[in-house]
């Protein structure tokens, strides 16, 4: 069963209301349990970087910043202050199959986080600014390349829409998004599973 832990790294109050959820990768291997997330939070305490959340392949999550605090992972002041960030324990070189099959529970947790921020009125469930983007989308030429070319951004966004509409009781819309997510899961040999955390 996935776990949730809290390890607040530092306070850094925002200067604007956030409107974007930015996905990152740690470029480190996943280990069973929450030791990798605890290690990530401990590392962030020693450097000028951090994130709002850490999520691993098993779906465990660690809150490292309050939502009212700007994360220091995007490289630019404005991007930090407008974003919530999720560091995923894994590599940007991961294949699409590797993400969908090997990171199934982590993507499920990411979708739940995104849906929560939508419910709270912060983000839209769409790709890009004002929605869900990746570090590579905002780092500029020669910058970071995470989450990589194969991170299933559309799949995660559709899953987050399913979570959001289920929570809101809009089962007609939820069914449409759920059908897409289950179709992808079947295509990659998974037993369809839409549960969220």
Secondary structure, 3 states (H helix, E strand, C coil): CCCEEECCCCCCECCCCCCEEEEEECCCCCCCCCHHHHHHHHHHCCCCCCCCEEECCCCCEEECCCCCECCCCCCCHHHHHHEEEEEECCCCCCCHHHHHHHCHHHHHHHHHHHHHHHHCCCCCCCECCCCEEEHHHCCCCCCCCCCCCCCCHHHHHHHHHHHHHHHCCCHHHHHHHHHHHHHHHHHCCCCCCCCCC
